[in-house]
């Protein structure tokens, strides 16, 4: 009887050792599995090196977080702070990689606000020039305008087949009207209302070569055309 009792104790002892060994193995396996799925790299595509650096600097907060636990909305909230992004998509590459595909907005002009240079995007947002690759041959836009007002003007100009590439400067006034300066220095003064009709008159002048010796085309007053040679 004594011998049988000792054998049972040995069996229990071995079972306990086996249980702890198995539990230790499982903990180790889970730990290794978790480490395997931590985000280690973030690829950003569609941007310049300078723009990539700005975006990656913000996205690095997601490094060493389990890829299964990261919600796309949190990543989108970070990307939405970059005004130069028109749209983007996020791909999880298991086990430990994120790929961000981006499309940059088209820049339409330059504006100086409080001493800082901004690019005006077709997405209706202003982007600090220091955040993106340098843009060349963009027109300068002066005045206290809203981006939507500028975009609306460009839509009208495009609709009337005005070549935007030939406009060097835009001036916006408190009266909510615009002056345009082309690449030859010609000043086109537009009215507040009925811009389309004024542009048709301007185009007719250009097509008939009347603007060759003209410095200012003043169309501010309805049904009036003033040409200045000085």
WOURKA-V448001 format. One record per residue. SS is DSSP state (alpha for helix, beta for strand, coil for the rest). PSI is psi in whole degrees, 0 to 359 (999 if undefined). Layout:
ss=<SS:SS>
psi=<PSI:PSI>
This chain:
ss=<coil:alpha:alpha:alpha:alpha:alpha:alpha:alpha:alpha:alpha:alpha:alpha:alpha:alpha:alpha:alpha:alpha:alpha:alpha:alpha:alpha:alpha:alpha:alpha:alpha:alpha:alpha:alpha:alpha:alpha:alpha:alpha:alpha:alpha:alpha:alpha:coil:beta:coil:coil:beta:beta:beta:beta:beta:coil:coil:coil:alpha:alpha:alpha:alpha:alpha:alpha:alpha:alpha:alpha:alpha:alpha:alpha:alpha:alpha:coil:coil:coil:beta:coil:coil:coil:coil:coil:alpha:alpha:alpha:alpha:alpha:alpha:alpha:alpha:coil:coil:coil:coil:coil:beta:beta:beta:beta:beta:beta:beta:beta:beta:coil:coil:coil:beta:beta:beta:beta:beta:beta:beta:beta:coil:coil:beta:beta:beta:beta:beta:beta:beta:coil:coil:beta:beta:beta:beta:beta:beta:coil:coil:coil:coil:beta:beta:beta:alpha:alpha:alpha:coil:coil:coil:coil:coil:coil:coil:beta:beta:beta:beta:coil:coil:coil:coil:alpha:alpha:alpha:alpha:alpha:alpha:alpha:alpha:alpha:alpha:alpha:alpha:alpha:coil:coil:coil:coil:alpha:alpha:alpha:beta:beta:beta:beta:beta:beta:coil:coil:coil:coil:coil:beta:beta:beta:beta:beta:coil:coil:coil:coil:beta:beta:beta:coil:coil:coil:coil:coil:alpha:alpha:alpha:alpha:alpha:alpha:alpha:alpha:alpha:alpha:alpha:alpha:alpha:coil:coil:coil:coil:coil:coil:coil:coil:beta:beta:beta:coil:coil:coil:coil:coil:coil:coil:beta:beta:beta:coil:coil>
psi=<318:318:321:322:320:320:320:320:321:320:315:320:315:323:319:317:317:320:313:323:316:317:318:320:318:317:318:318:316:318:315:323:317:318:325:330:15:137:124:337:146:113:135:125:142:5:165:168:319:315:320:315:317:317:314:324:322:327:347:345:343:357:146:21:142:127:334:336:352:127:138:327:323:321:318:321:325:316:332:347:347:105:341:356:126:312:167:163:155:132:130:123:106:142:349:36:142:138:127:115:128:153:124:143:156:130:134:344:174:140:145:120:120:39:3:144:130:149:139:119:151:348:4:17:155:137:130:129:332:346:346:170:149:134:137:159:32:144:154:136:121:153:169:72:161:153:321:324:319:317:322:319:316:325:318:316:317:318:325:12:37:130:107:333:343:1:120:329:146:136:124:136:162:335:3:36:169:148:142:144:123:182:351:3:3:132:124:115:113:154:173:318:161:50:324:316:321:321:327:320:316:314:322:322:317:313:331:12:28:338:1:317:14:141:325:131:109:111:24:327:125:139:20:139:124:123:132:133:353:999>
